[in-house]
Amino acid sequence: MKDECKKLVTHISRLEGQLRSLKEKIENDQSCENIVPLALSATKSFDSLRAKMLEHFVKNQLLTDSNVDVKSWEHFQELLKLVKA
């Protein structure tokens, strides 16, 4: 498995842990003050994972070494900034 893929799998594992913790807090009737920050954190983590997966796909499927040009790469970087925002 490529290093890039290992990082994605590790990120997914962290997200799974956040979701398990969130589920436990809800099941244990914890206050919204304890639940909302964790839910926001999981949301941001998922958004970050989505952006990383998009970047991985574009780099490895659309912009291969044989067809990438500087302008295409710059456009992609701008798109990625929007996705991460």
N, C-alpha and C positions, 0 to 999 in steps of 0.2 A: 504494500500500500504506500502510495506517495506521501511525502511529508505533509503536503497541502490537505490531502484527504484525512490524514490522522488528526490534523488540527480541527477539521470539521466534525469528526467523530467525537473528539474531546469536548468541543463546544456543545454538541448535542447531549453528551453525558451531563455536563453542567446544567443545561436547561432542564433535563429530566429531574435532576436533584431539586432544582428550584420548584418545579411543578409538584413533585412529591411533597415538599415542605408546604407549599401553598395548600394542597389538598388536606394535609394533616391539620393545618391551622383552621381550615373551614370545618372539617369534621369535629374538631375540638371546640367549636363555637368561640373561637378567639375574636377579639374585637376588630372592627374595621381598621383601627389604627395599626394593628399588627399585620393585617392581611393586605391592605392596599399597597404599602411600599414594596412588598414581595411580588405582588401582581405586576406592578409597574416595572420592577427589575426584570421579571420574566419576559414581559413584553419587549423591553429594550434588548434583552438577550436574543429573543427570537428575531427581531428586526435586524440585529447585527448578523445573525446566522444567515438570514435571507440575503443580505447584501454580500456576504462572503461567498455564498453559493452562486449568486449571480455573477460575481467577479470570476469565480472558478470556471463557470460555464463559458463565459465570454472569452476568457483567456485561452481555454483549452479546446473549445469547439468552434467559435466564430472567428477569432483572431489568431489563427495559427501562424507560425513563423513564416510560412510561405506567402501569406497574403496580407500580413499586417503592414500598415503604413503609419507614420507618425500622426497624421491627422485623425485617422480612425481611433488610434489609441487615445488621443487627447479628447475626442468626443466621448469615448467610453468613460474616461476618468471624470468628466463633467457629469455624465449620467449617474455614475456611482455616487458622486457627492450628493446628488438630489435624492437618491435612494436612501442614503445613510442619514439624511437630514430629518 
